[in-house]
Amino acid sequence: MLKGMVLNSTRRRLRATVPHHLKEGRKLLAQGAHPAALAEFNRALAISPCLAEALYQRGCVHEAAGQVEEALQDFDQALSCDPQHTLSYLHRGRIRSEKGDVDPALADFDQVMAMRPNDAECYLNRGICLARKGIISEAILDFHRVLKLTNHSDYAEPARFYLNQLGFENSPPSPLPGANGSDQAAGSTAIQPTGQDYVL
């Protein structure tokens, strides 16, 4: 009985340290100290193995370090622990998009939209996916939605860039042509960035 009480007390004390490990890990990640951040998130996960936020944050460390397969595993695991963890869908979708897995990426972005319908980052990433699939009219609508939602340069600048490439920088598109949404805008079958880091 006494042993069980001591064990429970120890577990409570350990669980109480998890927020500290998460906070420290986020701070270290922001500083670019990837190994130290990873160690903090691993400490949190040693105490709470199915904590979606810790798995997501560890995935972000892997993503920042260019370890995309490890990042995907962590985002997958975070979502198995908490299917409502929006940021895991967003980051997994972004990685899938960059890998060329456009349809699974779109599925992830649709999940985000269902939970956060005004997420500018999600609209930007979904627009890029749609443009890669050749669904240009819908991509244009997503890029315009980004500009309506925010002026933040991380999202507004790439949205303007893609709209410029598609020939719709200054005005929203008129009613969508085509029945199936996969209409190529005139002159936009190959969208080539010029002197920018944005890539379709």
N, C-alpha and C positions, 0 to 999 in steps of 0.2 A: 504493500500500500504506500509506504513512505517512498520507496524507489519510484513508483509510478508518479507520485506527486512531484518529486524532484525532476523527473524526466519531462513532465508537462511544463514545469516552471522554466526549465532550460529551453524547451522549444519556444515558449512565449518570448523569452529574452532574445533568442535568435531571430524570430520573426520580426521583432521590434527593430532589428538592425537593417532589415531589407530596404526601407525607404532611404536610409543613409547610403547604402551601396548604390541604389539607383541614382540618387542625386549626384554622388561623386562620379559615377560612371558617365552621366550626361555631361558633367563639367569637363571631365578628361577628354571625352569624345569631341566636344566643342573646341578644345585646345589642340586637337590632333594627336593626342597621346593614346594611340589605339591599343597597344598592349596593356597599359594600365587600366584603360576603360574596360577592356575585355575581362580583365581580372576582377573588376568590381561587379560586373554583370554575372560572371561565373559564381562569385560568392553569393549573390542574391539567389541564383538558380540552385545552388547547393542547398539552400534553406527552403526555397519554394520552387520546386522543379517545373510546376505547370503555371507559373506566373507569366501571363501573356505579355505584359509590359516589359519584363526583363528579357524575354525571348526576342521581342521586337527590338529593344535597344541593342542587344547583342548582334542582331541581324544588321542594324544600322552601322555598327562598328565594322563588321565584315564587308558591308557594302562600301563604306568609305575607304576601306583598305583594298578594294578591288577583288575581294574574295566572294564572287557573286554566287557560286554554288552553295557555299556555307551560309550566305545571307538568305538565299531562297529556303534552305532547310529550316532556318530559324523562323522566318515568316510563316512557313507552312505549319510549323509546330505551334507558333503563337495562335494561329487561327484554329488549330485543332483544340487548343485550350479555351479560346474565346472567339467564337465565330463572328462576334460583333466588333472585333478590334480593327477599326477603320484604317488606321495608318499602316497596318501590316498588309492589307489589300492594296493600298496605294503604292507602297514601296515594292511589293511583289509585282504589281502590274507594270511599274516603271522598268524593273529589271527584265521582265518578260518581253516588254516592248523593245528594249535595247538589244535583246538576244534574237529578235525577229519572230518571237512567239506572239503574234499580234492578236489572234482570237482569244487565247487565255488572258492576255493583258486586258483586252476589252471587257471580258467577263469580270475581272477584278475591278476595273474602273466603274462598271455598272453597279457593283456591290457598294462602292464608295458613294455613288450618286444616290442610291436608295437610302443611305444613312445620313449623308451630308450633301444635300442637293445644291448648295451654293459654294462648293469647294473649287476655287479658281485653279489650283494646281491639278486637280483631277480633270477639269475641262481641258486644260492645256494638253495634258498627256493623252487624254482620249482623242482630242483633235489630231494629234500627231499620228496615233494609231489609225484613225479613220483615213487620214491622207495617205498613209502607207498602203492601205487596202484599196485606195482609189475611190473612196466614198467622199468625194471632194465637197459636195454641198453640205453634208453634215459636219465635216471637219471645219468648214468656214463658220458655221453657226457656233461651234464650240469655241473657236478662237475669238469670235465677237463676244461671246458670253464672258470670257476671261476679262476682256476690256471693260465690260459693264460692271464686273464684280470688283476689280481692283486696278490700281495704278502702280502696284508694286513692281519694280523693274524685273524681278526674277520671273514674273509671269507675263507682265504686259509686253515687255520687249520681245521675247520669243513669239508671243501671239501676233504682234504687229509684223514681225519678220515673216512668219508663215503666211499671213494674209497678203503681204506685199508680194510674196512669191506666187500666190494664187491669184493675184490681180484684184483683190477685194479689200485693200487696206483702209479705204476711206468710207466705204458704204457697205451696209449689210447686204447679203444677197437677196434677190427677189425670190418669189415663190420657187420652191425646188423643182428643177426639171427631172424627168426620169421617174419611172415607177418603182424601181428597186433601190434607189439611193446610190447606185454605184456609177454616177455620172462623172466623167472627167471634165473639169472646167477647161475652157478653151486655152490652149497654150500651157497647161499645167501638168501634162502627163509626166514630166520629169522635173521635180522641184529641186533645184540646186542652190544650196546656200552660197553666198558670195562674201568671202571674208568674214564669216561668222562661225561660231561654234555650234550653231543649231543644225541638226542633221535629221533628215527624214529617212 
